């Protein structure tokens, strides 16, 4: 199946320039189009006072021109001039502008800029970014460094949601001939019990690992892929493994529950994005390139 176009949300920040560079690199490797999209604040343009008959058209055009100037200046040393020329700017909330851009272009991947070990940094800050992450129906890549990637880390549980996460990680690794490591984390038993021997948490954890090795690990086809099992808090496991292995890209699913551990769910994917130990791809649906 051919890759779909890549949409990159941009502003005039350094983090946005990183996202634009990664988006263009990805699109080149995928042999598809890359679209840079910026949401300009409409201030009061859509709310002219009744009865004044004010023509806000010239002011709107001037605001768009100023926004284009600022964003283009921030991107010009990081992506090709042709891509900057095609920058699309629309009035509206970033969430709405990006959702419309993804739908118009039939894209299944949105790229945003982020900072290592911090909130997603673009447009109006972390709160707006969270709204976008929760609202869009496509996969989202929060970029913190350059592509191509050398090491791709896939964090998966033992549920049915592991399949699209693994598939997306393998596609991304194959694009650049990167190494792939699969991380499966088993969280501690979430409840305090007086007689732990009745539940035998360690035995449950061992069974969960066995289930993962039997059902999920055989799905991996990437040459030389490695498997790592960690026990502990999901976000901490992912952050520590990404740091220890010096991963360039971490791939997580937006939803997923295993019978014992809750490893890759919405709150976990958001936690990983907030920590940003590397660039993070949050996979929704079948993932990009399915």
Secondary structure, DSSP 8 states (H G I E B T S, - for coil): -----EEEE--SSHHHHHHHHHHHHHHHHHTS-EEEEEEE--TTTT---TTS----HHHHHHHHHHHHHHHHHHHTTTS-HHHHHT-EEEES-HHHHHHHHHHHHT-SEEEEEB-TTS-B-STT-HHHHHHHHHH-SSEEEEE-S-SS-SEEEEE--SSTTHHHHHHHHHHHHHHHT-EEEEEEEE---SS--S-HHHH-HHHHHHHHHHHHHHHTGGG--STT-EEEEEES-HHHHHHHHHHHHT-SEEEEESS---SS---SSHHHHHHHHHH-SSEEEEE-TT-TT-
